[in-house]
Each structure stands twice: as C-alpha cells, then as structure tokens.
Amino acid sequence: MAESSGVLNLPFANNLKSAFLPKFASWVAPKNLGFCVRLVPQLVNRKVIESVLNCVLQEQVADGDFDYLTGKWLQVEIRDAQLFVTLGFRNGQFVCREVVRQACAANAYLSVMTVDAIDMVQQKIDPDTLFFQRKLTIGGDTELAHHVKNTLDTLDPEAIPKVVLTLLQHYQAIISRPAI
C-alpha cells in the first residue's frame, strides 16, 4: 500500500512542495500569465479563444443565444492579467479580433479579475452579484454589456466540459495560495 501513496507522501516531498509551490504560484500568477499570453502570436491566441468558445458554447450558439452580438464587438478585460480580449459574433460563430495589453475600440466592455472570472465560469457566483459588488464592471453600450452578463448567468452548468472546470479549479487553487 505504501507504493500507492506515491512519492508525494515522503518527508522530502513535503519540503519540495512547500519550497516549490510559492515560486510556481508566482510564475503562473495572472500578471505573469498575461505576459506569457502576449508572447504568443496574435493568430494563435485568437484561434484558441475562438475554438474554445465555439466548442464550449456550441449548444447556445446553435440556439441563437449570442446572435445579438452579430456586428458588434465586446471587449473582456482580465484586469490583473492586463489582457483585453475583443470578441464578436459572425456567421453563427464567435470571432476574436485581438488579444492585447491595452483597451481598444469596442461596443461594450466587461472587466473582471481572474479569480472572479473563474468563479463566474464555474458558477460559484453569478454575474449580478459580481456586478453589484463592483467586481464586474461594464461600459460602452451598457444594454449590450448587460445582455452578455445576463446570457452568462443563464448558461447551463453542464455546458462547460469537466476538463475545463477542473483546469480552472486547479489554476485558481494555485494562484489563491498565500505566499510563504
């Protein structure tokens, strides 16, 4: 049975974990992760975002839940990562115009911190609560921004693949650890 518990239960492993985890958490902190994302070519970032959104929200896209975004641009800011993602909807699919470090022209704006965005995706907290706590801010065409916020609130929790939720949960646990 001792073998099944693995190397991580040995005394030296605990020392390694306590020494390594804070450094690892700082490496993958949103501000550093945002920097890394910006090092990736725009085309790659855009295609990854488009693929993930169109795959994860496939049912809602097919139902026309995002048709109101056609011909409009929504900019999502992840404040602590200093990332601005500009999204639209064309020909029944999400399109990503850019992933940049500074705000640019869009019809509506949503701004949120990484951990709050993860909580929202995992549906641990609803967008209205974040909005009224001033953790989710909106701007530009507020009617459009509220429509997006309300659409996010009505998403079926089963629509998001378990692997995505698990990855987000692990990432949030790592970045939420206090530094030792």
C-alpha positions as CSV (number, residue, x, y, z in Angstrom):
1,M,0.0,0.0,0.0
2,A,2.9,2.4,0.7
3,E,3.7,2.3,-3.0
4,S,0.2,3.5,-4.0
5,S,0.5,6.6,-1.8
6,G,3.3,7.8,-4.1
7,V,6.5,9.9,-3.7
8,L,4.5,12.9,-2.7
9,N,3.9,11.5,0.8
10,L,7.6,11.1,1.6
11,P,9.1,13.7,4.0
12,F,11.4,15.3,1.4
13,A,8.4,15.7,-0.9
14,N,6.7,17.9,1.6
15,N,9.8,20.1,1.8
16,L,9.9,20.3,-2.0
17,K,6.2,21.2,-2.2
18,S,6.5,23.9,0.4
19,A,9.5,25.4,-1.4
20,F,8.3,25.0,-4.9
21,L,4.6,25.9,-4.7
22,P,5.0,29.6,-3.8
23,K,7.5,30.0,-6.6
24,F,5.3,28.2,-9.1
25,A,2.3,30.2,-7.9
26,S,4.2,33.4,-8.7
27,W,5.2,32.2,-12.1
28,V,1.6,31.4,-13.1
29,A,0.1,34.5,-11.4
30,P,-2.3,36.3,-13.7
31,K,0.1,39.2,-14.3
32,N,2.8,36.7,-15.5
33,L,0.4,34.6,-17.3
34,G,-0.9,37.6,-19.1
35,F,2.6,38.4,-20.2
36,C,3.1,34.9,-21.5
37,V,-0.1,35.0,-23.4
38,R,1.0,38.2,-25.1
39,L,4.2,36.5,-26.2
40,V,2.2,34.0,-28.3
41,P,1.4,35.2,-31.8
42,Q,-2.0,37.0,-32.2
43,L,-3.3,34.5,-34.7
44,V,-2.7,31.6,-32.3
45,N,-4.3,33.4,-29.4
46,R,-7.3,34.3,-31.5
47,K,-7.8,30.8,-32.9
48,V,-7.5,29.2,-29.4
49,I,-10.1,31.6,-28.0
50,E,-12.5,31.1,-30.9
51,S,-12.2,27.3,-30.8
52,V,-12.7,27.2,-27.0
53,L,-15.8,29.5,-27.1
54,N,-17.4,27.8,-30.1
55,C,-16.8,24.4,-28.7
56,V,-17.8,25.1,-25.1
57,L,-20.9,27.2,-26.1
58,Q,-21.8,25.1,-29.1
59,E,-25.4,24.4,-27.9
60,Q,-26.1,28.1,-27.0
61,V,-24.6,29.2,-30.3
62,A,-26.8,26.7,-32.2
63,D,-29.8,28.0,-30.2
64,G,-29.0,31.6,-31.3
65,D,-28.3,32.8,-27.8
66,F,-25.5,35.0,-29.0
67,D,-27.0,36.3,-32.2
68,Y,-27.4,39.7,-30.6
69,L,-23.6,40.1,-30.8
70,T,-23.6,40.0,-34.6
71,G,-21.9,43.0,-36.0
72,K,-20.8,44.2,-32.5
73,W,-17.6,44.0,-30.5
74,L,-17.3,43.1,-26.9
75,Q,-14.1,43.6,-25.0
76,V,-13.4,41.5,-22.0
77,E,-10.7,42.8,-19.7
78,I,-9.0,40.5,-17.2
79,R,-7.6,43.3,-15.0
80,D,-4.9,41.5,-13.1
81,A,-3.6,39.8,-16.2
82,Q,-3.6,43.1,-18.1
83,L,-5.4,41.3,-21.0
84,F,-8.0,42.7,-23.3
85,V,-9.8,40.2,-25.5
86,T,-12.1,41.6,-28.2
87,L,-14.9,39.3,-29.3
88,G,-17.7,39.4,-31.8
89,F,-20.1,37.0,-33.5
90,R,-20.3,36.4,-37.2
91,N,-21.9,33.7,-39.3
92,G,-23.1,31.9,-36.2
93,Q,-19.6,31.7,-34.6
94,F,-17.6,33.6,-32.1
95,V,-14.7,35.6,-33.6
96,C,-11.8,37.0,-31.7
97,R,-10.4,40.3,-33.1
98,E,-7.5,40.6,-30.8
99,V,-5.8,39.8,-27.5
100,V,-3.8,42.9,-26.4
101,R,-2.5,44.7,-23.4
102,Q,-4.5,47.9,-23.8
103,A,-8.2,48.7,-24.3
104,C,-9.3,49.4,-27.9
105,A,-12.5,50.2,-29.7
106,A,-15.5,48.0,-28.9
107,N,-19.2,48.5,-28.5
108,A,-19.3,47.2,-24.9
109,Y,-16.8,46.4,-22.2
110,L,-16.7,43.9,-19.3
111,S,-13.9,44.0,-16.8
112,V,-13.2,41.4,-14.1
113,M,-10.3,40.0,-12.0
114,T,-9.1,36.4,-12.8
115,V,-10.4,34.7,-9.7
116,D,-13.8,36.3,-10.1
117,A,-13.9,35.3,-13.8
118,I,-13.1,31.7,-12.8
119,D,-15.8,31.8,-10.1
120,M,-18.3,33.0,-12.7
121,V,-17.4,30.3,-15.2
122,Q,-17.6,27.7,-12.5
123,Q,-20.9,29.2,-11.5
124,K,-19.8,29.6,-7.9
125,I,-21.1,33.2,-8.1
126,D,-23.4,34.8,-10.5
127,P,-22.5,37.9,-12.7
128,D,-25.2,40.0,-11.0
129,T,-23.5,39.5,-7.6
130,L,-20.1,40.4,-9.0
131,F,-21.7,43.4,-10.7
132,F,-23.3,44.7,-7.5
133,Q,-20.1,44.1,-5.6
134,R,-18.3,46.2,-8.2
135,K,-16.1,43.3,-9.1
136,L,-17.5,43.0,-12.6
137,T,-17.7,46.4,-14.4
138,I,-19.4,47.2,-17.6
139,G,-19.1,50.1,-20.0
140,G,-19.8,51.3,-23.5
141,D,-23.2,50.1,-24.8
142,T,-24.5,49.1,-21.3
143,E,-27.6,47.4,-22.8
144,L,-25.3,45.1,-24.8
145,A,-23.0,44.5,-21.8
146,H,-25.9,43.7,-19.6
147,H,-27.3,41.3,-22.2
148,V,-23.9,39.5,-22.3
149,K,-23.9,39.4,-18.5
150,N,-27.4,38.0,-18.4
151,T,-26.6,35.4,-21.0
152,L,-23.6,34.2,-19.0
153,D,-25.9,34.0,-16.0
154,T,-28.3,31.6,-17.8
155,L,-25.7,29.2,-19.2
156,D,-26.3,25.6,-18.3
157,P,-23.6,24.5,-15.9
158,E,-23.3,21.2,-17.8
159,A,-22.4,23.1,-21.0
160,I,-18.8,23.6,-19.8
161,P,-16.7,20.4,-20.2
162,K,-15.5,18.9,-16.9
163,V,-11.9,19.2,-18.0
164,V,-12.2,22.9,-18.4
165,L,-13.8,23.3,-15.0
166,T,-11.1,21.1,-13.4
167,L,-8.2,23.1,-15.0
168,L,-9.8,26.3,-13.8
169,Q,-10.2,24.9,-10.3
170,H,-6.6,23.8,-10.1
171,Y,-5.3,27.2,-11.5
172,Q,-7.5,29.1,-9.0
173,A,-6.1,27.0,-6.1
174,I,-2.6,27.7,-7.2
175,I,-3.0,31.4,-7.6
176,S,-5.0,31.8,-4.4
177,R,-2.3,30.3,-2.2
178,P,-0.8,32.8,0.1
179,A,3.0,33.3,-0.3
180,I,5.0,31.7,2.4
